[in-house]
Amino acid sequence: MIRNFNELLTAAKEQDVQRVVVAGIDNEAVIKAIADAERNGFAIPVLVGRSDSMDVVLSHLSPKTKAITFAVDGTDEEYARTAVELIKSGEGDVLLKGSVATATLLKAVLEKEHGIKSASLLSDSFLFEDQNRVGNQLIDITDGGVVLYPDVEQKQSILENAVQVYHALGHAEPKVAVCAAIEKVNEKMPPTVDAGELKQRYESGEITGCIVDGPLALDGALSKESLEIKGIVSPLEGMADILLMPNIEAANLVAKSTQYIAGKEAAHVIMGAEVPILIPSRSDTARGKYLSIALAAVVQGMS
């Protein structure tokens, strides 16, 4: 079972190397991250980008690099399309956004005939590490990157994508908190209604491979003491592994607060396609991108 980022990196280094297709190579932090991933033995760079940038990029890699290059002198749309085609044809294991825009890459991923969407919905799992927590220190916030205002059906898909990540990390039954502002179902607060419905689906056996409770406020999801003070009994016992948020704003703000307020390290991966997809923010550090590559490598390696 992988419980923190050190264990994640160890697992990534111990499994089969993954071919990481980079869509657009004009991004210094991405190239540093993929170079570090190759040096540590869990990634082979597959570079798609401008021919006049390729030599410069290769100079940043190891002299013994096994990088595969595809020079495409065109637009970002062409870089994205070529990268997706490589995945589709079995020449890559992970898709990484380089210098192309997120919307451009996802458009190629979702293209009806030539895309690589495999599930009902794409969603982003954002994992941060809480080193003060006993046991599993990796907490997933979802979905802060793809689905804007999910209905209950979409929330179930987001939940199932996140559970798939945790299964790859070796967690047989991750604890899922369906988050809202309060812990009771209130018809005037739709997120609580959705949470109650998802809990019922879990209890009826429609949702499996995890433990689901909700609605839960953030403190109840992450603090046993908070539950005791409020007199709430939850099977999660204040130790949620996955925080299923009401909408993209809630997920995005909570996720970024872990980085920019709490100073936590993070990694994230998009699930629901034929391979894991990485769409790191432009402001993500090379270290964050490196951790995301490791996460995607483990998820793909264990699939």
N, C-alpha and C positions, 0 to 999 in steps of 0.2 A: 504493500500500500504506500502510495506517495503522499506525504503529509506536508511537505514544504518545498521551497524552490531548490534547496541543496539536493534533496532526494530526486526532484524532477530532473535536474541536470545529470545526476548520476545515472538515472534510468535512460535518459536520452543517449548518453555515451555508451551504454552497455548493449543497446539494441542495434538492429540493422540501420545503416546510414540511409537517410532520406534525401531524395532529389528535390530541392526547393527552387521552384520556378519564380524568378523575380521579374515582374512586369514593369519595365522602365528602370534604368540603372543609374539615373542621375540623381541619386539621393545618398549623401555621404553616410548618414547614420545607418541606413539599410545595408549598405555595402560593408560597413564595419561589423555589423551584426552577423551577416552571412559569412564573412571572413572568419570571425571568432567561432561560429558554429562549425565551419569546416575544420578549423584547427583542432577543435575538440572532438572531432570524429563523428558528428551526427548529422552532417549536411553536406551535400554536393551542390554547389551553386549552378543553376541553369539560368543564364543571363540573357534577357531579351531587351535590346535597346539600340541606341544609335551607334553606328560603326565608329564614328570619330570619338566616342566616349569609351569604347570597349578596352582599348589598350591602357588607358588611365585607370579604369576600374580593375583590370587584371593585375596592375602593378601593386594594388593594395591587398591582393590575396597572397597566400603562401606561394613561394617559388615552386612548391610541389603540388599546387592546386590541380584538382581534377575538374575544374569548372568547364561547363559546356556553354558555348556562346551561340546566340542567334542574332546577328546584326540585322536590324530592321530600320531602314531610313525612311521613316514615315511619321505618322501622328500617334498620339497617345492611344487612340482607338485601335490602331494597328498593333501596337505593343500589347495591349490588353487582349485583343483577339488572338494573337500568336501565342501568348502565354496560356490562354485557355485551351487552344488547340493542342498544345503540347501535353497538357493534362489529359485531355480527351483521348489522345492517341497513346496514352500510357507511358509518356516520356518524362513525367514528373509526378511527385507524390504529395507535394504541398504547394499551394499558390500564395505568393507573397507580393503585396503591393509595394512597388518601389516608388518611382517618381510620377506614376499615373494617378489621376484623381480616383477616389473611392467610387464615385458614381460611374465613372468610365469602366472600371474593372468589373463592378457588379453587373453592369449592363451586359458585358460579354459573358459573365457567368450565367446570367439568367436568360440569355438568348435561346429562343424556343428550340431551334433545330441543332445548334452547335454548342449550346451551353452545357454546364456540368451540375446543375441543380439536381439533387436526388431525393430530397424529402419535401414535405408539404411547405416548409418554410425555412428560410435562412435566419439564423439569429446568432448574436455575439455573446460568448461567455467571457467575462472579465474576472480574472482571479487575482486577488491580492493576498498577501501573507501577513497574518497576525502572529508575530513571534511570542506574544504573551499568552496565547491560548494553548491549553493542554490538549494533546491529541492532534487531530487534523488542524493545521494552521492555514490552509488554503480555503478562502471563502470566495464563492462565485456570485457576482452581481450580473443579472441578466434581465432584459436585453437593452443595453444602452447605445447600440450602434446601428440597428437595422430597422426594426419594426416600430413604427411611430406610436400608435394607440391600439394595441392588440385587444381583440375581443377574447372571450373565454376559450374559443377553439384555438386561436393563435397562441394564447398563453399556455395551453397544454402542449403545443408543439415546441414552444420555447423551453418549457420545463423538460420535455423529453430530450431535446438537444443537449441541455446542460447535464442531464443525468448520464447521457452517453459519454460526455467528457469525464465525469467522475468514475464511471465504470472502467474507462481506459486507464485511469489513475489507480485502479485497484480497489475502489470503494464499492462494495456490493450493494449497499442500501444507503446512499447519501440522503441526508435530511434536508428537505425542501420547505422553506418558509414562504408562503404566498403573502407578500407584504401589503399593508395598507396603513392608514393613519390610526386605526382603532382595531380592537380585537373582537368586535361583534359585527355580525351582518346587519347592515343598515341600508334599506332600499334607496336612500338618498345619496349613498356613496357607492357607486358602481364597482370600484375595486374590491370592496368587501363582499359584494354579491358574487363576483367572479371567484374570489378566494373560497367562499363557502361552497360553490359549485365544484371547484377543483378538489377540495377536500372530500366531497361526497363521491366524486369519481374515483378517488384513491380508495376510499373505504369500500366501494362496490367492486373493486378489482379492475376497473377500466384503466387506471394508471398503476403501473407496476415497476419494480426495480428500484424503489425509493420509499421514503416515508414523507408524507405530505401533511402539513397543517396550515391553517389559516382561517380567517385573516389574523395576521400577527403584525403588530407594530415593530419597528426595527429593534427597539430595546428588548422586547420579548423574544425576538428571533435569536438574539445574540447574548442574552444575559439570563442565567437561571435565577439570579437574585431578583431581577426585575419581575420575572414571572411569579416568584414567591410573594413579593410585595403586593402585586396586583391580584393574587389569589387565582392565578390561571394555571391550569394543568395542561401541559403540552407534551406530546411524545418526543418533540425535538429537544426538550429540556434546556432551551437557551443555547443550543450548539448547532444551529443551522449551518449546513455546508453550502447551500444554494439559496440565494435571496432572489426570488422572482418578483420583480418590481412592477408597479401598475402601468407604467408607460416609459417611453424613452427618456423623458426629462428626469423623472425620478431616478432611473437607473444610471443615466449619464452623470448627473450631479453627485450622487452618492459615490459612484466609482471614482470620479475625479477628486472628490474630497479625500479619499484614502491616499491619493498620491500627493496632492498639493496642500493639504492641511495636515494630514497625519504622517506624511512622508513615507508611505509604504511602497514597496516594490510591487509590480503588477505584470501580468501577461494576459493576453486574450486571444481568442480564436473564434472564427465563425464556423458553425456547424450547419449541416443540411445540404451540403454539396457532395460530389463524389470524393473530394479530398478536403482536408482542413484548409481554410482560407484565412490569411492574415491581412488585416487592413489597419496597420498601426497609424495612430495620429501623427501628423507632421511634427507635433511637439514631443512625441515619445523619444526617450533617449535611446542610444544604441544598445544599452544594457536591457532596456525594456523590450526592444525588438528582438534581442538575443534570447531572452526568456520566452518570448512568444514563439520563436522558431523551435525552441526546445519543447514547449507545450504541444505544438502542432506535430512535431516529430514523434512524440510519445503517443499522442492520440492516433496518428496514422499507423504507427508501428504496432499498436495493440489492437487495431481494427481487424 
